[in-house]
């Protein structure tokens, strides 16, 4: 997979975790907290990939 494909996949997975999430809701269920944590983890991985591959156009997979 290319970097772009990986990021697209992770972004899709993150977005799926946020389906039905109500922003600003104070009383989250355990499942909603878990889904939000998963979405944040996907975002962290995307940011890490961007960081470690910035300026490196020779690595595509």
N, C-alpha and C positions, 0 to 999 in steps of 0.2 A: 504494500500500500504506500502511496505517496503521502507526504506530510499533509497535503490538502485533503486527501481522502480520509485520513485519520481524524483531522480536525472536524471535517464535515460529519463523520460518524459520531464523534464525541459530542458535538453540538446538538445533533439530533437526539442523542440519548439524554442530554441535559434538558432539552426542551420537553421531552416526554415525561421527565420526572416532575415538571412544573405544570403539567396539564391539570386543571382544576384547582391549582393552588391559589388561595385568596391572599393577595399581598396586604400586609398590615393587620392580618388577623392575629389576635393575641393568644387565643386558646387553641393551639395546634394539638392534634392527636399525635400519638407516638408514631403512627404511620406517616403523617404529614411532616413531622420533624425528620424522620428517616429519609423521606423523599427529598426534602430540602437539603439535607446533608449530602445526599448522593449528587444532586444537581451542583452543589458547591464543589464537590470533589471533581466532577467532570470539568468544571470551569478552571480549577486549580491545575489539572493535568493539561488542559489546552494552553493555559498561560505558561506552564513549564516548557511545553513543546516549543512554543513561540520563542521563549527565552533562550533555550539551548540551541535552537537552530537559526537564530537571527544572524544574518550575515554569512550563513553557510548555504550557498546555493548549489553546492556540489553533491549534497546528500539528498536523495529523493525518496529513499525507502530504508 
